[in-house]
């Protein structure tokens, strides 16, 4: 199991929108605050041939919970790069 975070989060929009973004391999991860004050995690896949496609989405997370789920998805779906 990896010990370090694979995702580096960038806060793109301040509250009340509170949008956070990270990339890993062909995936982009967005965590967005919803009207209910919880968070929505969206995972976008960047195919080689064009625009990103919505690949996975779920709401009802806390901010830390959404980031942790994104980390697990990155660990599972993006191969580790070794030197």
C-alpha positions as CSV (number, residue, x, y, z in Angstrom):
1,X,0.0,0.0,0.0
2,X,1.4,3.4,-0.9
3,X,2.6,5.6,2.0
4,X,2.6,8.9,0.2
5,X,-0.3,10.8,-1.4
6,X,-0.4,10.4,-5.2
7,X,-2.6,13.5,-5.6
8,X,-1.6,17.1,-5.2
9,X,-4.8,19.2,-4.6
10,X,-5.2,22.7,-5.9
11,X,-8.0,24.9,-4.6
12,X,-9.4,26.4,-7.8
13,X,-12.4,28.3,-6.4
14,X,-12.9,29.8,-2.9
15,X,-16.1,29.2,-0.8
16,X,-19.0,29.0,-1.3
17,X,-18.0,27.0,-4.4
18,X,-15.0,25.4,-2.8
19,X,-13.6,23.6,-5.8
20,X,-10.5,21.4,-5.5
21,X,-8.7,19.8,-8.4
22,X,-5.9,17.1,-8.8
23,X,-4.5,15.1,-11.7
24,X,-3.0,11.6,-11.9
25,X,-2.2,9.8,-15.1
26,X,-5.2,10.1,-17.5
27,X,-7.5,11.2,-14.7
28,X,-8.6,14.5,-13.4
29,X,-10.3,14.6,-9.9
30,X,-12.7,17.4,-8.9
31,X,-14.2,17.9,-5.4
32,X,-17.0,20.4,-5.4
33,X,-19.2,21.7,-2.5
34,X,-22.9,21.0,-3.1
35,X,-25.9,23.0,-2.0
36,X,-26.4,20.5,0.9
37,X,-22.9,21.6,2.2
38,X,-21.4,18.2,1.5
39,X,-19.0,17.4,-1.4
40,X,-19.3,15.8,-4.8
41,X,-16.4,13.9,-6.3
42,X,-16.1,13.8,-10.0
43,X,-13.4,11.8,-11.9
44,X,-12.7,12.7,-15.5
45,X,-10.8,10.5,-17.9
46,X,-8.7,12.2,-20.6
47,X,-8.7,9.9,-23.7
48,X,-5.9,10.5,-26.2
49,X,-8.4,11.4,-28.9
50,X,-10.3,14.3,-27.4
51,X,-12.2,16.0,-24.6
52,X,-12.4,14.6,-21.1
53,X,-15.2,12.2,-20.3
54,X,-17.0,11.9,-16.9
55,X,-15.8,8.6,-15.6
56,X,-17.1,8.4,-12.0
57,X,-19.2,10.6,-9.8
58,X,-20.7,10.4,-6.3
59,X,-21.8,12.9,-3.7
60,X,-22.4,13.0,0.1
61,X,-18.7,13.1,1.1
62,X,-16.9,15.3,3.6
63,X,-14.0,17.1,2.0
64,X,-11.5,14.7,3.5
65,X,-13.7,11.7,2.6
66,X,-13.8,12.8,-1.1
67,X,-10.1,13.3,-1.2
68,X,-9.5,9.9,0.4
69,X,-11.8,8.2,-2.1
70,X,-10.0,10.0,-5.0
71,X,-6.7,8.7,-3.6
72,X,-8.0,5.2,-3.5
73,X,-9.3,5.4,-7.1
74,X,-5.9,6.8,-8.2
75,X,-4.1,4.0,-6.4
76,X,-6.3,1.4,-8.0
77,X,-6.6,2.7,-11.6
78,X,-3.3,4.4,-12.3
79,X,-0.2,2.1,-12.4
80,X,2.7,3.1,-10.2
81,X,5.7,4.5,-12.1
82,X,9.0,3.0,-10.9
83,X,12.5,4.1,-11.9
